Amino acid sequence: MKQPKAGDKVSVVFKNKNESPVEGILMPRAEILSDGFVVVKLKSGYNIGIEKKRIKSIEIIEKYDGKKKSKEPIMQKANLPRISILHTGGTIASKVDYRTGAVVARFSPEDLLEMFPELGDIVNIQSREIFQMFSEDMEPEHWAILAKEIAEEIKSGVSGVIVTHGTDTMSYTSAVLSFMLKNLPVPVILVGAQRSSDRGSSDAYLNLVCAARFITKSSFSGVGVCMHAGTGDDFCFVHNGVNVRKMHSSSRNAFESINTKPIAKVFHDGNVEFLSEYKTPVDEKFELIDGFEKKVGIVKIRPGITEKEIHFFEKNDYSGLILEGTGLGHAPVTVLDDITKHHKDILDALHKMSKKMVIVMATQCVYGDVNLNVYSTGRDLLNAGVIPANMLAETAYVKLGWAIANTKSIDEARKLFAKSIAGEIVERLSL
Amino acid sequence: MEKGNIDYGLIGFKCGLEIHQQLSGKKLFCNCPVNAEGKDDVRFERKIRAVAGETGEVDTAARYEMKKGRKFLYESSSSNTCLVEYDEEPPHPVNRDALETALTVALLLKAKVVDEIHFMRKTVVDGSNVSGFQRTALIATDGIIETSKGNVSVPTICIEEEAAQKVEHGEDFVKYNLNRLGIPLIEIATGTDIMDAEHAKETAGIIGMILRSTGKVVRGIGSIRQDVNLSISGGARTEVKGFQDLRAIPKVIDFEIERQQKLIAEGKKIEQEVRKAESDFTTSFLRPMPGSSRLYPETDIPPIEITKDDIEKLGGNLPKLITQKVEDVEKKYSLSNELAKEIISEDVLDVFSHLVKKFDNVEPKVIAHTILNIPKEIKTRFGIDSGKITHEDIELVLSFLNAGKIPKEAVIELLASAAKGEELDVSKYAPVSEDVLEGEIRQMLIDKAGLSTSAYMGMIMGKYRGKVDGKRILDLLNKYIKE
């Protein structure tokens, strides 16, 4: 007899003859769960787990035919701008197979329009899957591939590109794309979802629709992130890709512009309110600068930190190091007594290391700037060759990796790092 | 319609119940209390989308809702809602206490508990669940309820989240209060074994009693809901919701049968629909019967294995049913069924048995009467707020009675004083001996000869209120007036 597979209609027969068989659809079981149970979806729609020990046999009543209907191709509307949607993963374009409960990603233009029908009244869509991965699995190599794919789309003449992306590392990607895609002629907007699109309450709909609206309504020519502005489904913010950070592990309005205002407020109906200055197209050639040096580290300064932790990066041939300092950008480098005498080792290590690599100071406060001139600690660090990062620590990380890979010397890398490229160095902070 | 007119067998009566009962304690998937009271300080607005299944089909009801472009306005108190209710945080692990209560109910219903519980997402598009779905799990199957007319089957027992409460709606919005959202609910569905309208009421009553026997259910309006599913030959299945009172069930069922019979006689088609029980026992259209709900796995909650140990532990600790408790009290203390029931339903068994043990010279029924009825009587007879009477007051007064310091009649007087916050003056109520009373009456008959019995009665009662039983006085008066 054939082995039953997930999706098959089956009858579970028990060893105990007094127990009547259970009929239903055999469900897949997640690998991380113990395999002592078989999961069956009953006619009522409920799943139950049945202990394998009690089962005599599982008989197939009806094989599952997993074939899908092919969909009608969609017509392009002549009067609408054409945009490209590139999919990298995350839950924004997933659907539930109600038979097996499996969540599957779907992103042909037909699938997307089926899920987000109002997009069809805003733009014409071309779409492709680049990756299908959790954003936490993304490596710098993926960034370079993605940048190349975006460049391809732009060369094909689209009015903008939407990148669907898992939210965990979305701001790293938006920052790195801001550096890799030089002189962008059109907007590139990253969109994610904090609630998966299988549920009626998903934030994906508003985020995606607002991103499309924004592309058609603005002359922005940088990399942005379009996500819910508040908990309600009333409007989204478009954030500049280098100034944005995920500030909440689960809420819809997790993304915030740090030390600056978002670029715009975008409503579902297409109303756009601009909130801050933004990049517009320049009369220079669009270029892809996609090198990235992976050997850049981040260390969070903390009470109790030792020289060894910092020295690790030298020993392992790193080219760059971001220190996430305390307050204005500090680290324990002052010797006061016996207990603090190893602070000198930290300062000495930084001094020595900065001759061979770029060491940058950011702040773990997230909000507020770095200033190494206020306290003697900061001045000691400056003397040791540490340079301030007047930007988010994560942005500093991707910018340094990018700067080192695309320059010929440490000094050049330092210079490139210190130059504002996509608005990452915020010069005026307001309340 | 006259009662007993309907031959339920003849008309092909089919009827089943679906009972939803809220559980007390914490919510099912977060740490919010079930019954905190705070001001509504949280407000937000959402939309719910119709979500296409993998095959592309969208539920017609869902698409209908979406087309309307309705906004959902939510309000709640931060003292009993959190990010979980706002759909801004994944659910926390299931509330084990609530799950155990539900499993206990399943065992009381002699149902088979599933080996492994899987929570599902049931698609809900009317906004009553912020997430767009209700979390629900089948926990047991094949239970039975023993009734006077045979066993009623219980095919399924589920545990699920309570929905939000609709508070207002307009053309383009519906407003919900979220304070109720996420309260654990037990759903008990019976088979269509119910024989007649009275039987439906009896069955609902027994289920309610079993649920309350756990001592872990929410009490009060809206905490239990009975839905009746019924059909007759030639009619259609209707679901009647919104019974305020168990006692309304038979009448509502009979009226619904009558409505369907009338439509059949007129040759009209009866729609499958959900109807609302009105206060005049008729029903009114609520909405079309929903299609089969779409359920898919709640992947944020790992499956929960229920081991033999779990079942043995719960099974060995089953609460005594309320009916059993009443019977025990009735027998043990020779009380009327009425008083025994009240002792259980008012939850005063501990106090009662403590006092019975302590006061040998006072009959249990007097003690029960003192605990349960005297405070009510003080309120109705004297218009005094009896809320201040404590169990300590009752114990003190009964101790006087037990020691023979006061007659039975003084109990209510002393407790009325306690209710007013006065010192209890026992001396006022010292028992009057038969000799003294007789002497007094005879003297009065001589002094004030020729008055009516009730006039004498009034005079004596005025003097001895609370010290002497009125009947005793009347007996003496009758005796001496005759002489």
Interface residues (C-beta under 8 A of the other chain):
Chain A: M27 L33 S34 F37 V39 K41 L42 S44 G45 Y46 N47 I48 G49 I50 E51 R54 K68 K69 K71 K95 V96 D97 Y98 R99 G101 V103 V104 R106 E114 M115 Q194 R195 S197 D198 R199 G200 S201 S202 Y205 L206 G230 T231 G232 D233 D234 S250 S251 R252
Chain B: F44 E45 R46 K47 I48 R49 A50 V51 A52 G53 E54 T55 G56 A62 L83 Y86 D87 E88 E89 P90 V114 D115 E116 I117 H118 M120 R121 K122 T123 V124 V125 V130 S131 G132 F133 T136 A137 L138 T156 C158 S292 S293 R294 L295 Y296 P297 T299 P302 P303 E305
